[in-house]
Amino acid sequence: MTADTPAAQPAPDQESAREGTRTLDTRGLRALAHPLRIRIMDSLRGDGPATSAVLAARFGESTGTLSWHLRHLAENGFIEEDEERGTRRERWWRAVHKTHVLPTSELRKDPEARASLDVYLGQMVQDMTEQVSAYVAGDWGEEWEGASLLGSWNDLHLTPTALASLREELMAVVSRYADAPPEPGALPVTAQIQVFPRRERP
């Protein structure tokens, strides 16, 4: 699982019991809450290690801008140098954590976190929308389109406890597939899980 995950409750420590997971606190959120830095993290976790030149070309930015943001992410423990790939002339960077957990209910209590939380969630939703739009605009062929799903269920009525249970079951299923080694012919797949309450219509 490489997507950022808003959580109802924070983990007891910044490093979760699950290996490769970091729960964001106010300081970490403020360090990460920039549209380009969020996209950098998404790319490093989803597409693997990269250099500032590769990322600059990917996002249409200068290498100087990317290098500044990469240093900022490294100073705050989000990324590290991939020394096995790096050389004296180019530095490769990789994500330290596979997953970020965002304890929104706790962060909303901190006035210093509110603005950063808005930026983070806004960029997260925008990225999700762009990913879905790119899929819809593409020609994937009958096999891939037949295996894909864009669904929405608006007739569920759940308590917070039941909603949390649904979320955990869905995440467990995705994690099972994410942890399995890729088979021949596999392509990168984006799994978006969005479960949230809505106001009842009059």
N, C-alpha and C positions, 0 to 999 in steps of 0.2 A: 504494500500500500504506500503510495507516494503522495497522495493528496493530503492537504491540510485538513484537520478534523476538528471542528468546533465541538467542545465537550460540555456537558451540563455541569460537571464537577471537576475541579482540578485534581491532578495527582498529588500525593503528599510531598513529593520532591520534584525538583526541576527535571531530573532524569527519572523517567518512569521505570517501573519494574520490567516493562517490555523493552528488550534490547533494541536500540536504534530509534527510540522515541524521546522527543524533548517536549515538555510542557512549557508553554510560553508564559513568563511572568511579565510584569509591566516593563521592566528594563529590556528584556529580550524582544518584546513586541515593538517597543519604540525603535529599537535598532533595526528591525526587519521591515517596519511599516513604510515602505517606499515602493511605488509601483514597479520600478525596474529591479529592485532587490528581490521582490516577491517573485518576479518572472525568472530571475537568475536562479533562485532556489528551486523553482518548479522545473527548470530545465536541467539543472545538475542532478536532481533526484530522479527525474523521468528519463533523461537521455544519457546520463552518465557524465564522467569528468570532461572538462573542456578548458581551453585557454581563454584569455581575455580577447584574443583576436577572433576566435571562433564565436564567442558570445556577442562580440561587437557586430559581426556580420549577421548573426541570427536576429538581433534586435534593432539593427540599423543605427547603432551608436558608435562613438569613437572608442578606440582602445583605451585612451586615457580615462574616459568616463567609466568604462567597465572596470579598469584596474582600480580606480578609487573605490567603487562599490564593493569589489571583491575584497580589498583590504579591510574595509569596514565590516563585512560579513565574517572575515577570518578573525578579526580582533574580538568579535562578540561570540565566537565559538560555533558559528553556523557552518563554516566550510574549513577545509584544510588543504594543504598542498598534497598532491598525489606524486610523491617522490619517485615512484617506480616509472612514471611516464615523463616526468619533468627532465629538462636539460638546463644547461647554463643559459641558453638563449630564450627558453620559453618555460613558463610555469603552468602546470596543469592543476586545476582545482576540483575538489570533489566535496559533496555534501557529507557532513558528519553524521546527521541523523536521517533515517529513512522517512520518518513521519513527525509532523508537528501537531501537537494537541493544543487547542485554543480554549481555555476555560472561560467562556464568555460571561457567565453569570458572576464570576469572581472579579473579572477585569472591569466590568461595568460599575463596580462599587468604588473603583479608584479613579478620581477625576483626572489624574495624569495619564490614564490609559485610554480614556474615551476617544480622543481624536485619532490616536493610532489604531484603535480597534475599528473605527469607521473606515479608515484608509484600507486596512487589511481585509476586512470583510467585503468592502466595495470592489477591491481589485480581485478578490477570490471569485465573486459572483461574475464579474466581467470576463475573467479568464474562462470560467465554466461555459458562459454563453458563447464565447468565441470558439471554443472547442466543439460544441454542439453544432454551431453554424458551419464550421469547416467540414464536419462530417456530412451534414445535409447537402452541402454544395458539391461534394465529391461524388465520383462514380466508382463505387466499390465492387460492383458486380453482384450477381444474384446470391452467391454463397455467403459473402460477408454481410450483405444487407439482410438476408434471411436470418442470420444469426444475431443481428443487433436488435436493440430495443430502445425506443423512446416512449416512456409510459408515464401516466399520471393517474393517481387514484384519489379522488376527492370525497369518497363516501365512507372513509374510515372514521370511527369515533373511539378515541382512546384516552385513557388517563395518562398523566405524566409517567407513571410506573410502566404502563403497557407500551408507551412510546419509546421509553428507554430500552425496554426489552427488544422491541422491533429493531431499533438502531443497532444494538449489540449483535443480534442474530445476523443482520445484513452485513455488518462489518466482519463477522467471523467467516461468512461465506467468501467474501472478497479476499480476505487474508489467506484463506486456504488456497485459492488460485494464485495469489500473488507470490506465495512462498514456494510454489511448485516450479521446477525447472522448465524453461520454454521448450516446446516440442518443435520439430522441423515444420517450417511453413508458418510459424507464429509471427504475428505482427504486434507492435505495441498497442495496447487497448486501454482506453480511458473508461473508468467506472465511476460514475457520479451518483452518489446516494444523497438524496435530499428529503429529509423527513422533518416536518415542522407543523405546529398548529396553525390554524387559520380562524378568523372570526366567522361565526355563523351568519349567514345572510338572513335578513328579516323575512 
